[in-house]
Structures are given as structure tokens and as C-alpha cells.
């Protein structure tokens, strides 16, 4: 295939020059500048929805330091000829990314911020060589470049650089700030009462943002991106003509993420139209405004694999782009009664919640509504009805990929939260052939976890495996033994004993005994105990499940 995918490329110029496939989103430039009068525009979208590539595209279009005619050739923005003559490569552009301004503590993050500002200054240094810049500004610039500037100059850094750019070019500056909230997100995650990481970082970021966009006579306009809109009172206080567009807003909704039409066009170019349904099930389903979109990161990652392996299975590309800790934090909250809601979502249902798109990182965890709002803004859930525009909306998990992330978080929580004493009691009951006690404990464990897959048999299999993992035993799951595949084999090598478990899902509570008998019959008929050589004691159990009830039965010999 001639189809070429540049996975992970967020530099617009590099992507265009290398001939990688590009979904044309350049019309955003015309709509943003020609059709609105926003002095400051904030776009909030989930991670991996093309924010950085979009900002790079704008930098290449506007920057007076570039000649971008060739890389924009054939794209929709060039149809606006008068607009392009007035704006393409006509303005100084200051492009700043806070993506890497994070660390385990404030001092580490502050050093990263200094390094980021120093890199920006090094990139701009040549334009100020003979420019009529203020001497005091030049001294501050050199300190920023050398990473020795004081805190006040750090807070005022972007405005200082913009004043110098204005002096050099005689034109106001277009300011692009990408991932503005990353420093605050990390600070909120790592903060504690002793080091005040969040409050210190908030003070720095607030001042940088305020001085660069509020009453700045050198600003033409600013575009800012992030995952969350931090409440105006916290960051954007007093900013004039400020407009924010979140996943709830219809405006500009078609510029982040891929539409059905765009994905189908990509698949035709890649000669992989046979994968349309698979890609839709795994990577579609996000509602931006009132339109459904795919996550572009996932689509292009999967297509890059399909380029060489046409039968490649879809997988979760999104989960590796962050730690997904917000889910685990939510599940662990004992003061929120959310278990039933998580079960509904994991089983393909919907929940109804009050949502806000204006939050602060230090209050994200202060209410259940705030946490659901964060999950919506960051892409873990989406609106179930695109036409809903009220504060209270129906929510669902968008696709198979995100569902698998939810399942992983639930399993991890269960494994971490199960009381060691409870598991010890279960193991004692199993080794001592106490069916009644084992039944009681397994049912108790089921009641205290969140079920998913609508109580399918594979859910119960994963549940049992999760109970036994990390308990000091060798665990084999669905491995070939005898004539078939037992669900679980648990080996206590030290004491030369083993347990074989076959699990069944019952259709009704009254049939638990019958399904236990069926599991035991399968263990006998398939000779599951064969091949476990050298173990002096082998116990075989049939376990039947109905919703959150279990029955454990021993194969008696």
C-alpha cells in the first residue's frame, strides 16, 4: 500500500513533508479567526484527540518565521485566498507547550518549567540579535535562556517575550499554549499538606497565564488547549473576551476527532474497509457537542498495524498514554455509593448525572458530580444522547477500548481491597474441604466487588483468578490438562497439593446445585487431574454462580 501513517507525529510541518496521511482540519483556522472575535479561546478535549497537532498546524499557518505555502497546498484553508494573503505567515507566533512540566514534587516541576522556557528562548534568540528590544527585557530574556531567572520574571516570562517579539516585528503576537493544565493535573495528583505542591504550581501558572492574556497590548489573540477547563476564578480571572469550548459544545466539535465519513475515507485509502465495523466498535462513540467521533490516536495506531498485518486484532492504545488513576481513585471512594453505577456502565447501560465543564483540580474529588464531570471531560464516559444539552445528562462508556480500561480498574481495585484475612479463610476452607464456608466467603467477595460483562461466565472466571493471584500459589488459567481446559489450577508446590476449579454460570438461583454438579462431572469426564504429577493431594471443586451468589461443591472420591 502507498498509505503512510505517522503514528505519534504532532509536528504539522514534519507530517506534511513526510507524506503521511492527514485528515484536513485546517478550516478551523478560518472559522476561529474570521467567524469569531475571541481574544482568548480555550479548547478542552480528552488526551490523544489531536490538540497538539492542531496547535502545530496553526503555528505553521500564522508564523512570520515560516514559509508554509507548500505544506498547506491542497488543503481546505487555501480556498479562502484573501484570508490566506492577510494571515498566512504574517504574524509572530509564540508557541508554548506545558506537556512536560510535571514531576513528583514542586521543585522538580519548577525546574522543568525553567527548562521549557529556556528552550523557547533559545529558539527565538536569533530574531532579537539586532532588534530594538528594551535592554531590561533583554536581560530578563538572557536569564530565562540560562535558567537563572527569578520567580517574578518566570511569572511574567511570556509577556516579556511577546513584548520583545512585538518590538522585533512591529506586529502583535499570536499566543498558542498547549496542554496548559498538565502542571496542575500532576500537582493535584501528587500534592499533600506538607509540600503544598498544588498551591505553589497554581500560583505560578495563574500568573503566567494572567500576564500573557489579560490586558496584554502585545497580544493579537490566544488559543489554549487542555483536558479540563479550570474555573475562570482560578486561572482566567479578569480575562477579557474569553471563550471556552468543551466536549459539551457544538462549536468547533468537528475539528477534534474523526467523523464516520473521515474514517471511511481513511479506510478506503488504506484498503482496509473490511475493518470498518471493528474500528467503530473499539474507537468510536465519543460525543463532542452533538456529533459522534472516533479517537484519532487509536484509529491511526490500528491502521499502522493493519498496514503490515491485515488480520491484526484491535487493542487498547489509549490506556498507555496515561496512568488512568482517576478511575481507581473514584472506585476506591467509600463515601460515594457508585458501585451500582459502575456496574450499569460496565454492562452497557447508562446513568444520569449532573455535569459541569468548569472545575478546579483542587476540588475535583470534593463531590461525586465533580468526578463524573472529570470522567466526561477526559473521555472515559460520554453523553448517551447527543441531543441532550442540560446540566443533567445520561452517560455511558463510549466503546470497547474504554470498557476494557474500566474493567482493568475494577479488577485492580478488587485485588487491592480484598482483605488478606478473608482470602486466608477461603484458602483454609478449600484445603479443609469445607464447602459451606467456602460458599459463604465467595458470595461475600462477590457482593463487595463490581461485576461486569453482565455476569457472563468469563466474568466469574476473571473474578476467581483475581482472588487467587498474588497469594503465594502458582496459578494456571485455562491451560491444557487431560482432555480439556480447567478454568483454574492452583498449586501449592511447597506442600505438594493442588486445587482444580471449574466454574459455571447458572441461569437462576435455584439451579446453583445443578450447575455445580455439571462442573464436577466435567472435571471427571475430562480427566483434569491428569498431568499434575508429584502432588500428593489434589482437590477438585465445581463452583456455580448466579449474579452475586455462589455455590462451592467438592468432588468426593
Buried (B, 14 or more C-beta within 10 A) or exposed (E): EEBBBBEEBBBBBEBBEEEBBBBEBBBBBBBBBEEBEBBBBBBBBBBBBBBBBBBBBBBBBBBBBBEBEEBBEEBBBBEBEEBBEEBBBBBBBBBBBBBBBBBEBBEBBBEBBBEBBBBBBEEBEEBBEEBEBEEEBBEBBBBBBEBEBEEEBBBBBBBBBBBBBBBBBEBBBBBBBBBBBBBBBBBBBBBEEEBBBBEBBBEBBBBBBBBBBBEBEBBBBBBBBBBBBBBBEBBBEEBEEBBBBBBBBEBBBBBBBBBBEBBBBBBEBBEBEEBBEBBBEBBBBBBBBBBBBBBBBBBBBBBBBBBEEEEBEBBBBBBEEBEBEBBBBBBEEEEBEBBEBBBBBBBEBBBEBBBBBBBBBBEBBEEBBBBBBBBBBBBBBBBBEBEBEEEEBEBBBBBBBBBBBBBBBBBBBBBEEBEEEBBEBBBEBBBEEBBEBBBBBBBBBBEBBBBBBEBEEEBBBBBBBBBBEEBEBEBBBEEEBBEBBBBBBBBBEEEEBBBBBBBBBBEEEEBBEBBBBBBBEBBEEBEBBEEBEEBEEBBBBBBBBBEBBBBBBBBEE
